[in-house]
Amino acid sequence: MSESFDYLPTPAVLYGLSVGQLTSRWQRAVRLWWLLRSLYGREAAWQASLPMPFRYADLRAHLFASSHSPVEAASVETLRAGCRGSRCICQRSLRTLVLEPEPTLDWETWLAGMAQHTGLPETVWQDAGEMIPFAVGHRSIRDDLKALVELGWLKIAGRGQFGCIPAADWPSLPTMAASGPADSAGLSPAESWELLSTLEEIAFVQPNLSVLLDRLWQQATQSQPGTSWWEREPERRIFIHLDYILSSEMQEQVDTHQAMIEQLWRTGEGGIIQFDNWLARQEQVATVTVYPVCFHYARRAKYLSAYGVDPDGKIGWHNYRLDRIVSEQIRLLPWGDLEVPKELRAMRDRGELPTAAEVAAAIAEAWGFNFYLPKAWLLMRFPPKFARWYVDHTERHPTFKRVDYEELPKMISRWVPAAEQAAVLAIVQERSPGDTYYAGWVRVGDINVVMRLRDWRPNGEVIAPWVLRQQMAAEAKQEMAMYQKAEARN
């Protein structure tokens, strides 16, 4: 094995670093490759200048420019703004990270390889080339180091400390590209049928998937000439049930809106769109003018995350449910149009238009789909038995983790607002150290979080933030009153 990390950022290598989840974890895979190249590479080995063992702060000084704020709680926007115009890695695109240090790589070949390993069109990866993998908060890089520990590239060398691994003990990574997503996964014919059937079932989430499916079905049916496909297809044993709430007619309208916006993104520069949006709570229509950034499938529907003039007439982020766009067609506004908000035009001129990476980073910062809402520290208590079966070993959000009872006073003093600390501490002191406690960051007011907290009742007690605790208490009282009235009548 080589004494230096000589792996190029090929799709096969990134696939290995993503542990087979390249489609959803490609940005982390790129960051992991860069960190490994920097730690172990022949030309830029940080090992020589880093203390051993090292802490995140030591690595941070090597990774980012001096203009990059070391403040742990700083937002991605603040971190990037401080480095604007510099060569800091938080300003560098995926394409730059891949090609600049590795001139032997061919961009078109790389795009084709990414499409091959993920099944996504090359145009998707062409657009991804402008995204900024290191446009993340400090917590994400810390998690990257933990991921390298789990993968065997680093070791824990004390509390908050990491150590390098001798070259002889490095894990292996794939170096050869596979012929396709099914081949790279080593799927059997029966598993390929299951994959195709499953993809077909969820194709409505991404309409363009139908084109890929047609090609995969054609390849599968031609793989064994002389036998009809219905004679070879095995019995379905895997089913996915998604609560998609739209009628077929509404789904067609939503797909049309989605296709129009995706076509706009393929132009490279993007643009401003305008549409009439139905506000369910106010029961009225509002015209919004926004810069579309990315799509999500969440809470049983499709959403567009966009930045611009929201339904309240304010400039900011908002998530729009596509089925609540009441305009028959979305209007595309040229950048010179007088209806384009001045703020958006100025952001474009400065090269600071919002990106999907910013959305992903904000979602990673706190639990909640409405990533633009204020965040607060969440502390919850569960009976141990309930936690064991329904909370432990589940994935809610990267920040939502089990915490020790003894650490709670320190955490409360750090993360709970001063006006609420005494009340929260009093509750904790009344609770048993033998219970199970979880803490993390949530978006206050996000209905997705609230619905999960409701599902955990009565076994999940919200201790902080105070506003969420009060909401849960009020709802519980309302429920109790409803049942008491029913019992009184009987």
C-alpha positions as a printed NumPy array, in Angstrom:
array([[  0.   ,   0.   ,   0.   ],
       [  1.198,   3.527,  -0.804],
       [  2.595,   5.59 ,   2.073],
       [  0.516,   8.589,   0.919],
       [ -3.134,   9.067,   0.082],
       [ -2.992,   9.021,  -3.723],
       [ -6.65 ,   8.382,  -4.475],
       [ -8.186,  10.694,  -7.052],
       [-11.74 ,  11.955,  -6.321],
       [-13.229,   9.532,  -8.817],
       [-16.9  ,   8.57 ,  -8.525],
       [-15.807,   5.097,  -7.385],
       [-13.709,   6.52 ,  -4.533],
       [-16.463,   8.922,  -3.491],
       [-18.936,   6.032,  -3.638],
       [-16.739,   4.138,  -1.184],
       [-16.432,   7.12 ,   1.169],
       [-20.205,   7.572,   1.091],
       [-20.632,   3.919,   2.15 ],
       [-22.766,   3.273,  -0.903],
       [-24.983,   6.34 ,  -0.406],
       [-23.409,   8.659,  -2.954],
       [-26.702,  10.14 ,  -4.149],
       [-27.511,  11.669,  -0.767],
       [-24.041,  11.991,   0.797],
       [-21.89 ,  13.183,  -2.09 ],
       [-20.973,  16.509,  -0.445],
       [-19.743,  14.756,   2.686],
       [-17.863,  12.236,   0.512],
       [-16.063,  15.109,  -1.242],
       [-15.188,  16.698,   2.094],
       [-13.902,  13.385,   3.447],
       [-11.726,  12.909,   0.358],
       [-10.302,  16.428,   0.737],
       [ -9.567,  15.921,   4.431],
       [ -7.844,  12.585,   3.754],
       [ -5.81 ,  14.104,   0.92 ],
       [ -4.798,  16.949,   3.236],
       [ -3.948,  14.696,   6.155],
       [ -2.217,  11.905,   4.276],
       [ -1.474,  13.225,   0.79 ],
       [  2.026,  13.486,  -0.614],
       [  1.875,  17.229,  -1.421],
       [ -0.205,  18.658,   1.431],
       [  0.226,  16.412,   4.449],
       [ -1.04 ,  18.286,   7.501],
       [  0.339,  15.517,   9.702],
       [  3.7  ,  17.225,   9.716],
       [  2.327,  20.484,  11.133],
       [ -0.626,  19.291,  13.193],
       [ -0.073,  18.366,  16.847],
       [ -0.634,  14.69 ,  17.513],
       [ -3.217,  14.049,  18.71 ],
       [ -5.055,  17.03 ,  17.258],
       [ -8.302,  18.782,  18.055],
       [-10.837,  20.21 ,  15.652],
       [ -9.537,  23.72 ,  16.343],
       [ -6.075,  22.633,  15.151],
       [ -7.453,  21.243,  11.907],
       [ -9.766,  24.24 ,  11.447],
       [ -6.773,  26.569,  11.298],
       [ -5.347,  24.535,   8.401],
       [ -8.611,  23.997,   6.547],
       [-10.018,  27.509,   6.425],
       [ -8.589,  30.939,   5.665],
       [ -7.835,  33.335,   8.515],
       [-10.98 ,  35.271,   7.537],
       [-13.162,  32.257,   8.408],
       [-14.78 ,  32.883,  11.792],
       [-13.928,  30.287,  14.48 ],
       [-17.212,  31.008,  16.323],
       [-18.908,  27.63 ,  16.754],
       [-22.468,  28.939,  16.528],
       [-21.841,  31.134,  13.468],
       [-24.279,  30.515,  10.624],
       [-23.119,  29.379,   7.201],
       [-24.111,  32.756,   5.775],
       [-21.929,  34.572,   8.331],
       [-18.987,  32.243,   7.75 ],
       [-19.092,  32.644,   3.978],
       [-19.669,  36.396,   4.124],
       [-16.486,  36.858,   6.132],
       [-14.465,  35.011,   3.479],
       [-16.017,  36.577,   0.407],
       [-13.395,  37.261,  -2.26 ],
       [-10.813,  35.028,  -0.59 ],
       [ -9.457,  31.61 ,  -1.523],
       [-11.048,  30.032,   1.543],
       [-12.379,  26.559,   0.92 ],
       [-15.858,  27.735,   1.957],
       [-15.906,  29.697,  -1.329],
       [-14.756,  26.927,  -3.661],
       [-17.13 ,  24.969,  -5.856],
       [-17.278,  21.214,  -6.253],
       [-15.768,  21.484,  -9.722],
       [-12.845,  23.507,  -8.387],
       [-12.211,  21.081,  -5.543],
       [-12.226,  18.096,  -7.888],
       [-10.237,  19.492, -10.803],
       [ -7.794,  22.055,  -9.432],
       [ -5.595,  19.684,  -7.384],
       [ -6.104,  16.799,  -9.832],
       [ -5.634,  18.136, -13.397],
       [ -5.491,  14.595, -14.78 ],
       [ -9.212,  14.197, -14.17 ],
       [-11.523,  14.893, -17.113],
       [-14.68 ,  16.74 , -16.032],
       [-16.948,  15.15 , -18.632],
       [-15.718,  11.682, -17.697],
       [-16.258,  12.514, -14.023],
       [-19.829,  13.632, -14.732],
       [-20.552,  10.423, -16.635],
       [-19.127,   8.385, -13.771],
       [-21.285,  10.152, -11.197],
       [-24.342,   9.519, -13.342],
       [-23.319,   5.879, -13.63 ],
       [-22.874,   5.393,  -9.884],
       [-26.069,   7.161,  -8.866],
       [-28.494,   6.72 , -11.738],
       [-29.049,  10.493, -11.824],
       [-28.661,  12.379, -15.151],
       [-25.349,  14.047, -15.958],
       [-27.158,  17.41 , -16.011],
       [-27.801,  17.02 , -12.287],
       [-24.084,  16.643, -11.62 ],
       [-23.241,  19.446, -14.035],
       [-25.389,  21.737, -11.884],
       [-23.942,  20.261,  -8.687],
       [-20.514,  21.321,  -9.92 ],
       [-21.323,  24.889,  -8.832],
       [-22.311,  23.904,  -5.298],
       [-19.965,  24.518,  -2.357],
       [-19.312,  21.322,  -0.346],
       [-17.523,  23.183,   2.471],
       [-20.296,  25.774,   2.854],
       [-21.268,  24.184,   6.173],
       [-21.035,  25.013,   9.845],
       [-18.242,  23.913,  12.155],
       [-20.422,  21.15 ,  13.576],
       [-20.596,  19.478,  10.149],
       [-16.794,  19.326,   9.863],
       [-16.6  ,  17.903,  13.371],
       [-19.071,  15.228,  12.247],
       [-16.885,  14.592,   9.189],
       [-13.981,  13.789,  11.501],
       [-16.212,  11.41 ,  13.439],
       [-17.213,   9.796,  10.147],
       [-13.531,   9.244,   9.316],
       [-13.158,   7.545,  12.695],
       [-16.084,   5.245,  11.922],
       [-14.598,   4.455,   8.513],
       [-11.219,   3.613,  10.061],
       [ -9.207,   6.542,   8.683],
       [ -8.76 ,   8.272,  12.057],
       [ -8.822,   7.172,  15.682],
       [-10.113,   8.754,  18.869],
       [ -7.144,   9.826,  20.978],
       [ -8.86 ,  11.386,  23.971],
       [-11.886,  13.577,  24.587],
       [-12.303,  15.759,  21.504],
       [ -8.959,  14.564,  20.12 ],
       [ -8.13 ,  12.622,  16.98 ],
       [ -5.114,  10.638,  15.864],
       [ -3.891,   9.593,  12.441],
       [ -3.724,   5.97 ,  11.289],
       [ -0.531,   4.378,   9.93 ],
       [ -0.653,   3.813,   6.169],
       [ -0.449,   0.053,   6.641],
       [ -3.774,   0.144,   8.507],
       [ -5.716,   2.349,   6.107],
       [ -9.017,   0.946,   4.832],
       [ -9.213,   0.105,   1.147],
       [-11.164,   2.148,  -1.366],
       [-12.425,   1.166,  -4.846],
       [-10.345,   2.492,  -7.73 ],
       [-12.156,   1.083, -10.748],
       [-15.395,   2.54 , -12.079],
       [-18.355,   0.213, -12.317],
       [-20.409,  -0.277, -15.455],
       [-23.611,   0.982, -13.872],
       [-25.497,   1.44 , -10.63 ],
       [-26.907,  -2.081, -10.655],
       [-23.547,  -3.686, -11.493],
       [-21.679,  -1.629,  -8.885],
       [-24.102,  -2.827,  -6.254],
       [-23.676,  -6.469,  -7.34 ],
       [-27.421,  -7.002,  -7.657],
       [-28.85 , -10.358,  -8.624],
       [-31.528, -10.485, -11.333],
       [-34.242, -10.842,  -8.69 ],
       [-32.856,  -7.88 ,  -6.738],
       [-32.736,  -5.835,  -9.958],
       [-36.439,  -6.526, -10.495],
       [-37.178,  -5.434,  -6.945],
       [-35.168,  -2.25 ,  -7.472],
       [-36.985,  -1.434, -10.71 ],
       [-40.386,  -2.087,  -9.191],
       [-39.594,   0.032,  -6.159],
       [-38.239,   2.905,  -8.253],
       [-41.338,   2.78 , -10.381],
       [-43.503,   3.06 ,  -7.279],
       [-41.826,   6.272,  -6.123],
       [-41.185,   7.785,  -9.569],
       [-43.874,  10.393,  -8.937],
       [-41.513,  12.128,  -6.515],
       [-39.11 ,  12.873,  -9.362],
       [-40.88 ,  12.799, -12.766],
       [-37.558,  12.641, -14.639],
       [-36.981,   9.257, -13.033],
       [-39.45 ,   7.761, -15.496],
       [-36.949,   8.297, -18.321],
       [-34.271,   6.389, -16.415],
       [-36.769,   3.668, -15.557],
       [-37.66 ,   3.16 , -19.216],
       [-33.991,   2.585, -20.002],
       [-33.48 ,   0.237, -17.054],
       [-36.573,  -1.789, -17.905],
       [-35.335,  -2.087, -21.501],
       [-31.925,  -3.287, -20.344],
       [-33.461,  -5.776, -17.951],
       [-35.828,  -7.278, -20.516],
       [-33.015,  -7.627, -23.052],
       [-30.659,  -9.311, -20.591],
       [-32.157, -12.774, -21.179],
       [-33.226, -13.063, -24.836],
       [-35.845, -15.621, -25.739],
       [-37.756, -15.342, -22.439],
       [-40.717, -13.047, -21.854],
       [-40.275, -10.531, -19.074],
       [-43.368, -11.734, -17.234],
       [-41.888, -15.228, -17.076],
       [-38.721, -13.926, -15.442],
       [-40.096, -11.334, -13.035],
       [-40.043, -12.706,  -9.467],
       [-42.823, -12.244,  -6.96 ],
       [-42.925,  -8.771,  -5.414],
       [-41.982,  -8.936,  -1.751],
       [-41.014,  -5.334,  -1.024],
       [-43.619,  -2.572,  -1.028],
       [-43.3  ,   1.118,  -0.242],
       [-46.364,   2.978,   1.   ],
       [-45.997,   6.743,   0.692],
       [-48.835,   8.965,   1.838],
       [-48.971,  11.116,  -1.27 ],
       [-52.063,  13.251,  -0.818],
       [-52.697,  14.495,  -4.365],
       [-55.156,  13.331,  -6.979],
       [-53.787,  12.256, -10.361],
       [-55.018,  15.533, -11.918],
       [-53.314,  17.655,  -9.276],
       [-50.163,  15.528,  -9.521],
       [-49.992,  16.302, -13.244],
       [-50.2  ,  20.038, -12.526],
       [-47.522,  19.753,  -9.843],
       [-45.242,  17.805, -12.195],
       [-45.682,  20.523, -14.815],
       [-44.619,  23.212, -12.353],
       [-41.671,  21.072, -11.238],
       [-40.532,  20.431, -14.817],
       [-40.673,  24.151, -15.651],
       [-38.508,  25.1  , -12.678],
       [-36.025,  22.29 , -13.357],
       [-35.718,  23.478, -16.944],
       [-34.956,  26.957, -15.622],
       [-32.167,  25.55 , -13.443],
       [-30.605,  23.851, -16.461],
       [-29.978,  27.225, -18.083],
       [-27.119,  27.689, -15.629],
       [-27.965,  31.164, -14.371],
       [-31.467,  30.382, -13.173],
       [-34.004,  33.163, -12.905],
       [-36.871,  34.754, -11.028],
       [-40.338,  33.226, -11.022],
       [-43.713,  34.642, -10.038],
       [-46.888,  32.783,  -9.17 ],
       [-50.093,  33.018,  -7.172],
       [-49.994,  30.941,  -4.003],
       [-52.974,  29.769,  -1.938],
       [-52.565,  30.464,   1.786],
       [-54.607,  27.814,   3.579],
       [-54.65 ,  29.456,   7.02 ],
       [-55.631,  32.894,   5.732],
       [-57.847,  31.395,   3.013],
       [-56.579,  33.843,   0.433],
       [-54.253,  34.061,  -2.555],
       [-50.934,  35.938,  -2.495],
       [-48.6  ,  36.695,  -5.384],
       [-44.979,  35.81 ,  -4.664],
       [-41.84 ,  36.705,  -6.622],
       [-38.92 ,  34.473,  -5.729],
       [-35.651,  32.873,  -6.751],
       [-36.26 ,  29.073,  -6.757],
       [-33.509,  27.085,  -5.047],
       [-34.434,  23.412,  -4.533],
       [-37.237,  20.858,  -4.172],
       [-38.162,  18.629,  -1.237],
       [-40.573,  15.771,  -0.782],
       [-41.798,  16.157,   2.798],
       [-44.952,  15.771,   4.843],
       [-46.734,  13.904,   2.032],
       [-46.262,  16.608,  -0.617],
       [-43.687,  18.361,  -2.817],
       [-42.238,  21.681,  -1.73 ],
       [-40.15 ,  24.388,  -3.373],
       [-37.638,  26.224,  -1.191],
       [-37.27 ,  29.737,  -2.588],
       [-35.858,  33.113,  -1.586],
       [-37.643,  36.354,  -2.372],
       [-40.867,  38.187,  -1.609],
       [-42.849,  35.781,   0.554],
       [-46.653,  35.719,   1.04 ],
       [-46.321,  38.401,   3.734],
       [-44.545,  40.728,   1.335],
       [-41.19 ,  40.338,   3.111],
       [-37.848,  39.306,   1.632],
       [-36.713,  35.942,   2.93 ],
       [-36.89 ,  32.176,   2.672],
       [-40.137,  30.248,   2.375],
       [-41.265,  26.712,   1.53 ],
       [-44.092,  26.551,  -1.03 ],
       [-46.239,  23.463,  -1.516],
       [-46.422,  22.927,  -5.257],
       [-50.062,  21.877,  -5.189],
       [-50.953,  25.25 ,  -3.647],
       [-49.611,  27.173,  -6.618],
       [-52.894,  28.247,  -8.166],
       [-51.399,  29.863, -11.263],
       [-51.987,  27.722, -14.324],
       [-48.455,  28.558, -15.44 ],
       [-45.501,  29.865, -13.465],
       [-44.288,  33.171, -14.872],
       [-40.583,  33.614, -15.612],
       [-39.34 ,  37.171, -15.114],
       [-36.224,  38.444, -16.915],
       [-33.638,  39.889, -14.547],
       [-34.305,  43.338, -15.964],
       [-38.042,  43.171, -15.217],
       [-39.237,  45.92 , -12.878],
       [-41.058,  43.326, -10.747],
       [-37.802,  41.599,  -9.841],
       [-37.011,  42.703,  -6.253],
       [-34.016,  44.994,  -6.   ],
       [-32.556,  42.802,  -3.253],
       [-32.472,  39.766,  -5.538],
       [-30.962,  41.731,  -8.41 ],
       [-28.247,  43.068,  -6.077],
       [-27.505,  39.554,  -4.799],
       [-27.131,  38.37 ,  -8.386],
       [-24.762,  41.227,  -9.217],
       [-22.618,  40.299,  -6.194],
       [-22.706,  36.605,  -7.076],
       [-24.484,  35.824,  -3.807],
       [-27.722,  34.215,  -4.94 ],
       [-28.934,  31.543,  -2.478],
       [-27.882,  27.937,  -3.097],
       [-29.235,  24.506,  -2.283],
       [-26.119,  23.958,  -0.182],
       [-27.277,  26.739,   2.13 ],
       [-30.635,  25.029,   2.518],
       [-28.983,  21.679,   3.246],
       [-26.668,  23.298,   5.785],
       [-29.562,  25.047,   7.538],
       [-31.551,  21.812,   7.709],
       [-28.476,  20.117,   9.179],
       [-28.23 ,  22.812,  11.874],
       [-31.603,  22.129,  13.45 ],
       [-34.452,  19.643,  13.294],
       [-37.303,  21.002,  11.196],
       [-38.209,  21.308,   7.539],
       [-38.919,  25.041,   7.811],
       [-35.217,  25.775,   8.018],
       [-35.68 ,  29.553,   8.087],
       [-37.473,  29.558,  11.45 ],
       [-35.521,  30.442,  14.625],
       [-33.801,  27.525,  16.306],
       [-33.79 ,  26.582,  19.97 ],
       [-32.226,  23.909,  22.152],
       [-34.55 ,  20.954,  22.784],
       [-34.285,  18.822,  25.927],
       [-36.507,  15.775,  26.341],
       [-37.003,  13.087,  28.993],
       [-38.206,   9.544,  28.313],
       [-38.858,   6.506,  30.525],
       [-35.911,   4.153,  29.897],
       [-38.044,   1.326,  28.512],
       [-39.842,   3.608,  26.067],
       [-36.557,   5.187,  24.961],
       [-35.018,   1.766,  24.404],
       [-37.704,   0.658,  21.956],
       [-38.81 ,   3.882,  20.297],
       [-36.021,   6.487,  20.509],
       [-32.636,   4.79 ,  20.884],
       [-31.017,   3.729,  17.592],
       [-33.409,   5.882,  15.563],
       [-32.39 ,   8.811,  13.402],
       [-34.39 ,  12.   ,  13.952],
       [-31.768,  14.663,  13.298],
       [-27.951,  14.728,  13.511],
       [-28.094,  17.091,  16.508],
       [-30.659,  15.032,  18.467],
       [-28.595,  12.749,  20.684],
       [-28.672,  11.057,  24.056],
       [-27.118,  13.11 ,  26.874],
       [-26.024,  12.31 ,  30.428],
       [-28.115,  13.6  ,  33.319],
       [-24.985,  14.923,  35.061],
       [-24.183,  17.136,  32.072],
       [-27.6  ,  18.813,  31.973],
       [-26.903,  21.785,  34.313],
       [-23.889,  22.786,  32.244],
       [-25.81 ,  22.392,  28.977],
       [-28.79 ,  24.343,  30.295],
       [-26.582,  27.235,  31.39 ],
       [-25.053,  27.314,  27.924],
       [-28.026,  26.784,  25.617],
       [-31.18 ,  27.879,  27.471],
       [-32.033,  31.628,  27.555],
       [-31.186,  33.187,  30.909],
       [-34.827,  34.02 ,  31.69 ],
       [-35.807,  30.336,  31.415],
       [-32.8  ,  28.654,  33.042],
       [-34.122,  28.592,  36.627],
       [-37.427,  26.98 ,  35.613],
       [-35.744,  24.397,  33.388],
       [-33.149,  23.524,  36.06 ],
       [-35.893,  23.096,  38.657],
       [-37.683,  20.586,  36.443],
       [-34.497,  18.619,  35.813],
       [-33.714,  18.458,  39.526],
       [-37.151,  16.97 ,  40.163],
       [-36.646,  14.244,  37.543],
       [-34.869,  10.943,  38.009],
       [-31.235,  10.524,  36.903],
       [-32.31 ,   7.017,  35.85 ],
       [-34.515,   8.348,  33.067],
       [-33.273,   8.797,  29.499],
       [-32.536,  12.304,  28.223],
       [-32.105,  13.521,  24.664],
       [-31.095,  16.965,  23.44 ],
       [-30.717,  18.681,  20.091],
       [-31.624,  21.742,  18.065],
       [-35.096,  22.337,  16.621],
       [-36.852,  24.959,  14.526],
       [-39.395,  26.614,  16.798],
       [-42.799,  26.582,  15.129],
       [-42.043,  23.801,  12.665],
       [-45.137,  21.604,  12.407],
       [-43.092,  18.516,  11.536],
       [-41.268,  18.708,  14.88 ],
       [-44.493,  19.408,  16.76 ],
       [-46.175,  16.369,  15.192],
       [-43.29 ,  14.135,  16.287],
       [-43.465,  15.481,  19.838],
       [-47.192,  14.757,  19.841],
       [-46.527,  11.196,  18.721],
       [-44.232,  10.69 ,  21.705],
       [-46.853,  11.809,  24.228],
       [-47.399,  10.848,  27.003],
       [-43.951,   9.205,  27.253],
       [-41.885,  12.098,  25.937],
       [-41.638,  15.15 ,  28.193],
       [-40.447,  18.384,  26.596],
       [-38.354,  20.229,  29.193],
       [-36.956,  22.936,  26.913],
       [-37.468,  25.185,  25.035],
       [-40.07 ,  26.715,  27.292],
       [-42.371,  27.762,  24.454],
       [-42.606,  24.163,  23.211],
       [-43.12 ,  22.83 ,  26.739],
       [-46.006,  25.254,  27.239],
       [-47.523,  24.253,  23.913],
       [-47.36 ,  20.538,  24.755],
       [-48.85 ,  21.191,  28.213],
       [-51.713,  23.26 ,  26.765],
       [-52.499,  20.569,  24.194],
       [-52.451,  17.848,  26.862],
       [-54.865,  19.853,  29.031],
       [-57.136,  20.364,  26.052],
       [-57.145,  16.652,  25.32 ],
       [-57.827,  15.797,  28.957],
       [-60.727,  18.244,  29.109],
       [-62.225,  16.66 ,  25.995],
       [-62.065,  13.152,  27.473],
       [-63.346,  14.31 ,  30.864],
       [-66.427,  15.837,  29.249],
       [-67.128,  12.59 ,  27.414],
       [-66.751,  10.554,  30.614],
       [-69.062,  12.934,  32.528],
       [-71.831,  12.369,  29.983],
       [-71.526,   8.622,  30.45 ]])
